[in-house]
Amino acid sequence: MKRLVIASNNPGKLREIGAILAPLSIDVVAQGELGVTEAEEPHVTFIENALAKARHASLITGLPSLADDSGVCVPALGGAPGVRSARYAHASADAADRETQDRRNNDRLLAQLHGSADRRAHYCCVMVLLRHADDPQPVIAEAEWHGEILHAPRGAGGFGYDPLFYLPDLGKTGAELTPAEKNRLSHRGRALAALFKQLQQSAGL
């Protein structure tokens, strides 16, 4: 595999995935650079949405594609925001000002959890790699990252819900970690590492 299209236009995801894949001898290109728009994500599970995004990018570009679908799941809210994490405040996930959208999503999550003593939460990431659009055996990996939701944001790094996502063992939020720390510990970093381990074992990489 010489070239791989990343099925995302989210700058935070692209930055994290690009850093993790940097040591590999693969030409990694964001789908936006190839004129690929965001795929529809109508499904209720992470795996279905990840597959839809990967197929969309691979079909249009003719390249192997890598997609993830991820979000934060809060048991006290029945698993919400879940697959709707990027659109929890009802705006489009393609909003031009992603920082504003992230802030609105965080505000809604805090409002929904107001008065709740149960602040448990976990990030979930499902990562899918298709060798081609009709690949009958997509490579799939999943990982979770467990923590708690704070009552107010902390930290200036990361993106999404990271300023609220507190890691008791570290005494930090996801937004207070360095990029290297987050890539090593996070749901996305561990799912991607597991996916490429599968590829290496199958001699696909």
Buried (B, 14 or more C-beta within 10 A) or exposed (E): BEEBBBBBBBEBBBEBBEBBBEEEEBEBBBBBEEEBEBBEBEBEEBBBBBBBBBBBBBBBBEBBBBBBBBBBBBEBBEBBBBBBBBBBBEBEBEBEEBEEBBBBBBBBBBEBBEEEEEBEBBBBBBBBBBBEBEBEEBBBBBBEBEBBBBEEBBBEBBBBBBBBBBBEEEEBBBBBBEEEBBBEBBBBBBBBBBBBEBBEEEEBB
